[in-house]
């Protein structure tokens, strides 16, 4: 569940109208390396990410990218909200104006509408995280190019903030790849647990006893149940730290049959 806080991540107050600049910055709204694609890429990749820490990272960054999408949309809106008739015709803004007036539409600076074809969700943890590293660098480059073309201090202040966040995300994804490598190299453990009634199928819970609480040993912090049984259900449950096996068993693409009694 998302909780919406009614303020921008960074304040935006642009004094001057500039449709030329808006037509460039729109690329970070709906372009191939923009914030819309970034948010959907990360929030979609998290479902097949095998480790809770990596799922959490993708959720955190994907959610922040939604905030950045709102910021870019606000910049475009403030740059075009008080257009004169002359400004509607100038600087190549007329084609956009014909289709969208002063609305904020997800497209690249070239005029190409946003497409899911610009993002990658492979289901492979390493492939996805490497893709994310490249995506953050491409977004950083786009913001660099905007700064090269913009002479508006109000705009540049916000663009620099967004650029800095791309660098932070790049660093976080680099750390995630190192974590993934360590997890893939570590010894996997497997428990076949006869889950009793009254225990929930989760790694941790602040209020209720989980199946992990039933296991003693040094690997407890890395373990998680493969699938789930209802709290009051008894039955066999696999518990492991093997993310690859978990993905093979749970991914809809793998077509692993499951029987419930």
Buried (B, 14 or more C-beta within 10 A) or exposed (E): EEEEEEEEBBEBEBEEBBBBBBBBBBBBBBBBBBBBBBBBBBBBBBEBBBBEBBBEBBBBBBBBBBBBBBBBBBBBBBBBEEBEEEBBEEBEBEEBBEEEEBEBBBBBBEEEEBEEEBBBBEBBBEEBBBBBBEBBBBBBEBBEEBBEEBEBEBBBBBBEBBBEBBBEBBEBBBEBBEBBEEBBEEEBBEBEBEBEEEBBBBBEEEEEBBBBBBBEEEBBEBBBBBEEBEBEBEBEBBBBBBBEBBBBBBBEEEEEEEEEE
